[in-house]
Amino acid sequence: MDRTAERDSWSRLGPLALADGTTAQAQVYLRLREALISGIFRPGEEISLRRTAAALGTSVTPVREALRQLESDGGLEVFGGNRVLRVPILTADQLADIRDIRLQLEGFAAAQAIEGIGPAQIRLIANASAIMQRAADAGDADLYLESNWRFHALIYRAANRPILMSTIEGMWLRVGPLIRLAVTAPFHFERSMESHRAAEAALQARDADALQAAIMRDISDAASDLGHTLNASPDLSASMSTLT
């Protein structure tokens, strides 16, 4: 099986089952934000207002407002003379900045999480890791990426530092689509799962240093694999090096 088997982005986006108690715009925003963070969309992919509304099964009004908010957050950008809304293509310098920030913030959040994490959360983290392993064995990049964000988010949220978590989510919003490219590198799944298993073991042992090291290794390996993929794709690499 293709190790990076993918389903159409739009079919995975919706439909969205709107719930009572929260505005449609807020629910659309959260769904699109999650889609970007978990790599449903690819760098440079155009995000059409009407196509997004059709995929989510909503009117265009809440989608329009959600897209404006995501543009303000840095998760989307306006591009070209026709002012097309798309997933940003980051420069090499921007990627290096995000990698370095993630290493510091996520390593710190992981170390802080040790004190606040409980058995129920550890079981959820182990479940996310098990799903990732099944996805890796099946070559299902979509399921892998969705569970990857859940795995990391569960750890960081246990630190109980909302501002820190919001900042981490902002970094993932920008880099999530690019993590999708990293999984195409040889042995990415294997290296990533080694880090995740090390993180699980550190959680069980309540070893903050080991957990921090496992998370930072995962981030570094993903950045390295992304570089490998870009070097093997001259057109995309050139775009990321020259766009501002």
PyMOL commands that set and color helices and strands:
alter all, ss='L'
color gray80, all
select helices_A, chain A and resi 9-13+24-37+49-56+60-73+92-116+119-138+141-157+162-182+188-205+208-231+234-242
alter helices_A, ss='H'
color red, helices_A
select strands_A, chain A and resi 77-79+84-86
alter strands_A, ss='S'
color yellow, strands_A
deselect
rebuild
show_as cartoon
